[in-house]
Amino acid sequence: MVRTRTFQGLFLDQIRSLYSAETQLLRLLPRMTRAATLPALKQDFLNHIEDTKENLARLEELFHRLKDTPWGKHCSAMQGIVFECNGMTQANYCQSVRDAGLMAGAERIEHYETAAYGTARAFALLLQDRQSAVQLKRTLKEESTTLKLLL
């Protein structure tokens, strides 16, 4: 695929990066669920798995509408967060400390997702792509709500 140096190309790269981030997160969350000991935290992670599947479906729908593909961009930022969270799932801490570390990782994830979806939505608005902006705003609102629950 030939990339153009346009604002539309930058927008597509942003949402490809989001797709990569959500895909990486979908592989991480079951490990975080197994490592958590607080029942409420386990349930939060299980809920996040379902939310992440919905986010991926929305992004796939967006790509389909734009007649493009979600592949081709790796999200290194999420890779770093996943690396840290993986370490916490395997750390030799007492249960309450590990749960606190897992919550800290979840907060980092939500901060990143909120920033990334906010940027993608702003780009969609600049491109006057209202349909994409609405889809991205929906996910942004959900991510912001999740972040507030963690704080």
TARA-V536967 format. One record per pair of residues at least 24 apart in sequence whose ideal C-beta (glycine too) atoms are under 10 Angstrom apart, sorted by the first residue. I is the first residue (numbers start at 1). J is the second residue. Records with the same first field share a line. If there is no record, write none. Layout:
I=J ; J
This chain:
1=68 ; 69 ; 71 ; 72
3=72
6=127
7=123 ; 126 ; 127
8=66 ; 68 ; 123 ; 127 ; 129
10=123 ; 126 ; 127
11=66 ; 119 ; 120 ; 122 ; 123 ; 124 ; 126 ; 127 ; 129 ; 132
12=62 ; 63 ; 66 ; 68 ; 69 ; 70 ; 72 ; 73 ; 120 ; 123
13=72 ; 73 ; 120 ; 123
14=73 ; 116 ; 117 ; 119 ; 120 ; 121 ; 122 ; 123 ; 124 ; 136
15=59 ; 62 ; 63 ; 66 ; 68 ; 70 ; 73 ; 116 ; 117 ; 119 ; 120 ; 123 ; 124 ; 132 ; 135 ; 136
16=59 ; 63 ; 68 ; 69 ; 70 ; 71 ; 72 ; 73 ; 74 ; 75
17=70 ; 72 ; 73 ; 74 ; 75 ; 76 ; 77 ; 78 ; 116 ; 119 ; 120
18=55 ; 56 ; 58 ; 59 ; 62 ; 70 ; 73 ; 75 ; 78 ; 112 ; 113 ; 116 ; 117 ; 119 ; 120 ; 136 ; 139
19=55 ; 56 ; 59 ; 60 ; 62 ; 63 ; 69 ; 70 ; 71 ; 72 ; 73 ; 75
20=70 ; 71 ; 72 ; 73 ; 74 ; 75 ; 76 ; 77 ; 78 ; 79
21=52 ; 55 ; 59 ; 73 ; 74 ; 75 ; 76 ; 77 ; 78 ; 79 ; 81 ; 82 ; 109 ; 112 ; 113 ; 116 ; 117
22=51 ; 52 ; 53 ; 54 ; 55 ; 56 ; 57 ; 58 ; 59 ; 70 ; 75 ; 78 ; 113 ; 116 ; 139
23=52 ; 56 ; 59 ; 70 ; 71 ; 74 ; 75 ; 78
24=52 ; 74 ; 75 ; 77 ; 78 ; 79 ; 81 ; 82 ; 83 ; 109
25=49 ; 51 ; 52 ; 55 ; 56 ; 75 ; 78 ; 81 ; 82 ; 85 ; 109 ; 112 ; 113
26=52 ; 53 ; 55 ; 56
27=52 ; 82 ; 86
28=52 ; 78 ; 81 ; 82 ; 83 ; 85 ; 86 ; 89 ; 105 ; 109
29=82 ; 85 ; 106 ; 109
30=89
31=82 ; 85 ; 86 ; 88 ; 89 ; 90 ; 102
32=82 ; 85 ; 86 ; 88 ; 89 ; 102 ; 103 ; 105 ; 106 ; 109
33=89 ; 102
34=89
35=85 ; 86 ; 88 ; 89 ; 90 ; 91 ; 95 ; 98 ; 99 ; 101 ; 102 ; 105
36=89 ; 95 ; 98 ; 99 ; 102 ; 103 ; 106
37=94 ; 95 ; 96 ; 98 ; 99 ; 102
38=95 ; 96 ; 98 ; 99 ; 100 ; 102 ; 103
40=99
41=99 ; 100 ; 102 ; 103 ; 106
42=99 ; 102
44=102 ; 103 ; 106 ; 146 ; 149 ; 150
45=102 ; 106
47=146 ; 149
48=106 ; 109 ; 110 ; 146
51=113 ; 139 ; 142 ; 143 ; 145 ; 146
52=109 ; 113
54=138 ; 139 ; 142
55=113 ; 117 ; 138 ; 139 ; 142 ; 143
58=135 ; 136 ; 138 ; 139 ; 142
59=120 ; 135 ; 136 ; 139
61=131 ; 135
62=120 ; 124 ; 129 ; 131 ; 132 ; 135 ; 136 ; 139
63=132
65=129 ; 131 ; 132 ; 135
66=129 ; 131 ; 132
75=112 ; 116
77=108 ; 112 ; 115 ; 116
78=108 ; 109 ; 112 ; 113 ; 116
80=108 ; 112
81=105 ; 106 ; 108 ; 109 ; 111 ; 112 ; 113
82=109
84=108 ; 109
85=109
103=150
104=150
106=146 ; 147 ; 149 ; 150
107=146 ; 147 ; 150 ; 151
108=150
109=143 ; 146 ; 147 ; 150
110=143 ; 144 ; 145 ; 146 ; 147 ; 148 ; 149 ; 150 ; 151
111=143 ; 147 ; 150
112=143
113=139 ; 140 ; 142 ; 143 ; 144 ; 146 ; 147
114=139 ; 140 ; 141 ; 142 ; 143 ; 144 ; 145 ; 146 ; 147 ; 148
115=140 ; 143
116=140 ; 143
117=141 ; 142 ; 143 ; 144
118=143 ; 144
